[in-house]
């Protein structure tokens, strides 16, 4: 990909897109802040900070920054739940000899 610093990019609604904007990728719902905008033979692309990937700007929608905060808050809560589950799991063998089936 050939990088071009003077790229004019527009989101799906035709709004100007630039580094620092918060966007949502419509195909997956991924939300992130634009780090870079570039153009190559295949189109115009914007890189998102949350994934590090470039997305075609035709599938991006500029959204309110609160969506990014809400997304990060939800991810932090999910990571907390996973850490809790890991801390509760036991690595010691459990005797299930007295467990009976219901059938």
Phi, psi and omega in degrees: 000138180260121183279140179224115185287337183260039182279134173261119182237143179233140176284184184299334179266003179085012178277140179300135184244130181217168177302137181102339178290147174264128185229161173238130174278118190294330183291326183239347183083006179299131180244139178192173179263139181287126177264323187207150174234133181215165180227141175220194182297335185263352178145196180253138189229149175232134179267132179260141182290331185289332181242337185079001183267157174264137181238143175296131184294341178295343182246013179253146177232126176290129182234171178291145181300338180296333177296323179292318179295317179297319180295316180294323179295318179295319179294321179296319178296320179293319179295324177297319179295319179294319178296320178297314180299319179296321182289336181272343181286144183254136177266001179271145179295146181246132178278114179251022181299330182267359180281128180245153179277166181264007188239000000 
